[in-house]
């Protein structure tokens, strides 16, 4: 019986664009901040790797820089998407 109650509560939960709205804005911002620190560290690693890749032979240099550029772009896009969505308070 408890499982059925839990499922019906989940189905009746408020939704926005198909996603469950849970928690409050402070929690969401805390999670965003932690994820931003991680993605910033990823950007820093990509930058340092880019500088390190100069020491490699030419074919490896191009491949390393391509991968590092993709990682940097992915991190930048992730940060942008992370902070673009505005949280809404529970109703």
C-alpha positions as CSV (number, residue, x, y, z in Angstrom):
1,X,0.0,0.0,0.0
2,X,2.9,2.4,0.7
3,X,4.3,1.9,-2.7
4,X,1.1,2.9,-4.3
5,X,0.8,6.0,-2.2
6,X,4.4,7.0,-3.1
7,X,3.7,6.5,-6.8
8,X,0.5,8.6,-6.7
9,X,2.4,11.4,-4.8
10,X,5.1,11.5,-7.4
11,X,2.5,11.6,-10.2
12,X,0.7,14.5,-8.5
13,X,3.8,16.5,-7.8
14,X,4.1,19.9,-9.5
15,X,5.9,19.8,-12.8
16,X,7.5,22.4,-15.1
17,X,8.2,21.4,-18.7
18,X,7.9,17.7,-17.6
19,X,10.5,18.0,-14.8
20,X,9.6,17.6,-11.2
21,X,9.8,20.8,-9.1
22,X,11.4,19.9,-5.9
23,X,13.5,21.7,-3.2
24,X,13.9,25.4,-2.9
25,X,15.9,28.0,-4.6
26,X,18.7,28.0,-2.1
27,X,19.3,24.3,-2.5
28,X,19.3,24.7,-6.3
29,X,21.8,27.5,-6.2
30,X,24.0,25.6,-3.9
31,X,24.0,22.6,-6.3
32,X,24.6,25.0,-9.2
33,X,27.6,26.5,-7.4
34,X,29.2,23.2,-6.7
35,X,28.7,22.1,-10.3
36,X,30.1,25.5,-11.5
37,X,33.3,24.9,-9.4
38,X,33.7,21.5,-11.0
39,X,33.2,22.9,-14.5
40,X,35.6,25.7,-13.8
41,X,38.2,23.2,-12.7
42,X,37.6,21.4,-16.0
43,X,38.1,24.6,-17.9
44,X,41.4,25.2,-16.0
45,X,42.5,21.7,-16.8
46,X,41.7,22.1,-20.5
47,X,43.7,25.4,-20.5
48,X,46.7,23.9,-18.7
49,X,46.5,20.8,-21.0
50,X,46.5,23.1,-24.0
51,X,49.7,24.7,-22.9
52,X,51.2,21.3,-22.0
53,X,50.3,19.9,-25.5
54,X,52.9,22.3,-27.1
55,X,55.6,19.8,-26.0
56,X,54.1,17.0,-28.1
57,X,55.0,16.1,-31.7
58,X,52.8,17.7,-34.4
59,X,50.2,15.0,-35.0
60,X,49.6,14.4,-31.3
61,X,49.5,18.2,-30.7
62,X,46.6,18.6,-33.1
63,X,44.7,15.7,-31.6
64,X,45.3,16.8,-28.0
65,X,44.3,20.4,-28.7
66,X,41.1,19.2,-30.5
67,X,40.1,17.1,-27.5
68,X,41.0,19.9,-25.0
69,X,39.1,22.5,-27.1
70,X,36.0,20.3,-27.0
71,X,36.3,19.8,-23.3
72,X,36.6,23.5,-22.7
73,X,33.6,24.3,-25.0
74,X,31.5,21.6,-23.2
75,X,32.4,23.1,-19.8
76,X,31.6,26.6,-20.9
77,X,28.2,25.5,-22.4
78,X,27.5,23.5,-19.3
79,X,28.0,26.6,-17.1
80,X,25.9,28.7,-19.4
81,X,23.0,26.2,-19.4
82,X,23.3,25.7,-15.6
83,X,22.8,29.3,-14.8
84,X,20.4,30.2,-17.6
85,X,17.4,28.3,-16.2
86,X,15.6,30.3,-13.5
87,X,14.3,28.2,-10.6
88,X,10.7,28.7,-9.6
89,X,9.4,28.4,-6.0
90,X,7.2,25.4,-5.2
91,X,3.5,26.1,-5.4
